[in-house]
Amino acid sequence: MNDDVLEEAGPLQHEPIHPPREDVVGEMVFTRRWRELMARSPRYGSSDSEEPMLESVLRYLGEPDQRDATVAASFVGWLGSPIGGGVIDHARRLPPGSPGFSPGPHAVSWLHENRRMPHVNCGYRSIELILSPVDVPRGRLGLPAYAPEIRPRDLEVVEAVAAWLDTEEGGTFLGECLAEIGAYHQEQQRRRRADRGIAVSAAT
């Protein structure tokens, strides 16, 4: 996907740059639930925007465009990945922020994750991996071989979504995603135990 696709006019599409992997249930759940959420009206406030839910999430950034929608969906889908799950787990161990004065735990956890560290991910920042339209090539350790175009507003969009996770509405969304993922894994464990029981019974 290139920038021309990201900037197309018309109804916004809340799809990530990289489709969720079918074998990663977290990515599937977060991506689907985000798409469903974007079709609703925000719990608080009102807006004349054609995209009131996304505008509510992004708050002070104003009316969103297609690039904003794609960036937000890409970040949310990534939260369902193992690394994104690590950001959520890290946030749970952080103290709550002070509204209006200091960022909440998910915003802090994302800022910590998104640092450029030469010996992690070959020097790529997480946002570069999330928003790159192609699989990034790996250069020498600590030297990114490719620099995806990341706009200042992209950073603000992702930071706004991370901050929204620390709100009541964002926390509800996050809790519902995690509950569905947990239920899926519990069901898979139940089926594996049942299959093992059947196999033991057949062998005796």
Number of C-alpha atoms within 10 A of each C-alpha: 11 10 10 9 11 18 14 13 10 8 10 20 16 24 21 21 21 18 13 22 12 9 8 12 18 26 25 20 20 28 26 18 16 20 17 11 15 20 13 12 15 18 10 9 8 12 14 8 13 12 20 20 20 27 23 22 22 23 15 10 14 11 17 19 19 19 21 24 21 23 25 28 26 25 24 27 28 26 21 24 19 13 13 20 16 16 22 21 13 17 19 13 10 13 9 15 15 9 10 7 7 11 16 22 23 25 23 21 21 22 15 12 18 16 14 17 13 15 12 13 17 18 19 24 18 21 22 17 16 20 22 19 15 13 11 15 11 15 13 12 13 16 14 18 15 14 13 17 12 12 8 8 13 18 13 15 22 23 19 18 22 28 20 21 21 21 14 11 15 16 13 13 18 19 13 15 21 18 12 15 19 14 11 14 13 12 12 12 12 12 12 12 12 12 12 12 12 11 11 10 9 8 7 5
